[in-house]
Amino acid sequence: MHIVLATALAAFCRRPYFGCPPGYLSHAGYKWAVVALALGLSCRATAATAPPLEPLSLDEALRVAEVRSYALAAQDAAATAAGEMAVAARQLPDPVLRLAVDNLPIDGADRYSFTDDFMTMRSIGVIQTMTGADKRRARATRFEREGEVAQTAHALELTNLRRDTALAWLDRYYQDQTVALLHRQRDETALQIDAAEAAYRAGRGPQAEVFMARAAVAQLEDRIRAAEAARANATTLLARWIGERASASLGTAPDLSNVRLTNHSLAHAADHHPDVALLAKREAVALAEADVARQEKRPDWSVELTYSQRGPAFSNMVSVAVSVPLPWDQGNRQNRELAAKLALATQMDDERKEMTREHLADINRWQQTWRADLERLAAYDKTLLPLATQRTLAALADYRGAGGSLTSVLEARRMELDTGLERLRIEQETAALWATLEYLLPTEHDTVTTLASPDLTATSEPRR
């Protein structure tokens, strides 16, 4: 835009100035021309020195995915809600205002009179339920445990987010590598068309080899189209996590030979898995609910203070009353509710132990497969890939020396391509296992801490 503006300004300076003939440049026009030239050179220098966009690294993709996630924000909101409820649960119930008219006559000479009969009273009272401190503390603790569940669910969502984003990034990366490998093979195979045509014209080769070379190139182009479609799908999946940045070029792949999990034992990894930690927090919620049920066996007393006004000829009165619920069937109500809550806690404990065993087996299996794939990749780099390349070079040398056929060259190139694609497939599987192990556990920064008890003296209001 600046370059266009500078060009227009320079053209304006060439117009006749205050009656001057065309082509004449006045002193003012000369200054405007200098400004236009400087502006154009500045814009060109800015465009020339603008840094190119850097490739999208895996760490940057993880950062973008974390910023864009609504699931993490939802768990934060759940933790905030539980903290607010914990503050409210520690308070006494609201008092109840009671307005009443007692003993109003409905027949006789004093019917519907509020002052003539000595028994008629207009009353106002306040009722306060006295919930015990232990019961209120148990209710607040239950909400605190729910807050810890939300925090642990946040850590679980974060680890799943990182794993899925890494898998999508790696899928797109290896699809790029596959397309690039197929393009290189297509370009090298296309050279054989010219060689086959030259040999046919010179009478040193059959025309069938020309069509054979063209068919080989056509097959590679078909595989390229399929690979590009797979890359487009991988880009779409990556965009689900990072948005528009998914179409950018990617940086280098991470080091697949080392994962953070190797610093911990398998038992530690299974015990600290976010799924297991979440079940442990839910077990704590069940135990807190059992404590609430245990406290509910103690009924809440209510105290009522009433002021009653009668007619002017009679004295006013004050009444005090205490209400006490009678839990006469605790065996079938409160005790059974407590037993149900304790059974739920036992269920959570058993599920946590079973899940720990499952994750322990999965982690062990993933690690073994990951190490085996690393050894296979080393064997490909040391033996299989060099042998495939040497076979292609030998077949090509024989063909150029009129001692071999084009069929041997194309077969050698096909074998080299298949070997390279197989290595990419193994590396992609290794990368997927690496991402699963690398992002299996939360980092130290993501470690969930116990929800602190809220300040009872503070006023808690909803966040806006």
C-alpha positions, 0 to 999 in steps of 0.5 A: 500500500505504501509503495502504491502511495509513493508511486501516486505521489511521484506522479502527482509531482510530475503534473504542471504546477501553477501553470508551468509547462508539462515536464517542468518540476518546481521547487515544491514539486521537487521536495514532494518527489524526494519525499515520494522516493524516500517513502518508496525506498523505505517500503522496499527496504522494509519488505526486503528485511521482513523476517520470514515466518518461522516453521511451526514447532511442536512446542509452539503447537502445544502452546497454541492448543493450550491457549485455545482450549475451552475444556481447560477453561471449563475445568477452571470454572468447575473448580471456582464453583466448588470453592464458592460453594465451600464458602457458602456451606460453612455458613448457618442457614438463613433465619426465617421471619414469621408473621402470624395472627393467632386466635382470631374469632370468626363468630360471635360479637367479637368476630374478625376483631384483632383487639376485642378478644384477649386471646387474639394476638398479632405475632412477629417472630424469627426462626433460626436453624442451628446447624452444628459446626461439624456438619457445616465443616463436613459439607464444606469439605465435600465441596473442597474435594469436588474442587480438587476433582476439577483441578485433577480433571484439568490436569487430565484434560491438559495431558490429553490435549498435549498428547492429541496435539502432538499426535496430530502434529506428528501425523502431519509431519510424516505425511509431509515427509511421505509426499516429499519422498514420493516426489523425489522418487517420481522425479528420479524415475521420470529421468528414465523416460528420457533414457528409454526413449533415447535407447529406443531411437538408437535401436538399443532398447525396445519401445515397451521400456518407454511405456514401462517408464511412463507407467512407473511415473504414472503410478508414482503420481497416483501415490502422490495424490493419495499421499497429498489427500492424507496430508490434507486430512492430517492438516484438518485434524491438526487445525482442530487443536491449533486453528489456522496455524495448522497450514504452516510449514512444520519444524524439525521432529523431536528426539524420539530416543528419550522420553520424560517417563524414563526418569520414573519407575513404571509403578510411579507412572501408573500411580500418578497417571491422571486417570488414576489420580482423578479416581482417587479424588473422586474416592475422596469426594465419596468419603467426604459425602459419607462424612456428611451422611454421618453428621446428618444423623445429628438433627438440626435444632431450631430456635424461635423467638416471637413477639405477640401484640394483643388489644390495648386492654391486654398485655403483650407477650413474648414466646421462645420455642425450640424445635428438635427433629426426632430421628426415630428410624435411623436404622432404615434412613440415616444409617442406610444412607451412610452405608450407601456412601461408604459403598460408593467410596469402596467402589471408587477404591476398587476401580482405582486399583483396577485402573492402576493395573491396566495402566501399568500393563499399557505403559510397559507394553508401550515402552517395549514397543517403543524401544523395539521400534528404535532398534528397527530404525537403527537397522534400517539406517545402518543396513536396509536403506544403504543396501536398497540405494546401492542396488538402485545404483548398481542396476542403473550403472548396468543399464547405462552400460547396456548390460542391464534392463530398465525393468531391473532399474525400475524394480530397484527404485520401487524397492528403494521407495518401499524401503524408505516408506516402510522406514517412515511408517515405523518412525511414525509409529515410534513417534506416536508411542513417544508422544503417548509416553512423553505426555502421559503424566503432567509436568511438575508445573501441572501438579495438582495441589490440595484446594486451600480452605477458603477464608471464612471472613471474606465475602464470596461473590460470583465471578463476572 
